[in-house]
Amino acid sequence: MTYKEQLVFLKKSKNLYVYIYEWIDLLDFCKVSNLNPQDEEYQIITTAFRHAGWKGDGVLTEIWIPPFAVGAILEEPINYADELWKSWQNGLILWHVKQREDGLSFIGSPKKLLIPDVGIEKVII
């Protein structure tokens, strides 16, 4: 899915899979999100994080998962239908915020991820 398609999917489904991870300290690979707090997508993401225990501090960032790695972490495949060739161009964006209070990272995905449970608490919103 392109970034735009992910946002459309998020608005339509209003569902975000949230994962809480304790040891993300190198944030060089996280890009500050361009979403505005007034955007519906921003509200969906931050509401899901709050339901999972986020206290509301920290900066919303985005983590890009490259196309060659997406297939290994998705529990359900993305249905690209007639646009399968585009899957090699897009990858997947995960939203992330590191809570200042205790250092917990909240990671949101529009699709359920198949990742090891080591250090991760899964919360489905």
Secondary structure, DSSP 8 states (H G I E B T S, - for coil): --HHHHHHHHHHH---EEEEES-----TT-EE----TTSHHHHHHHHHHHHTT--S-S--EEEEE-HHHHHHHBSS----GGGGGGHHHH-EEEEEEE-TTT--EEEEESS-B----TTEEEEE-
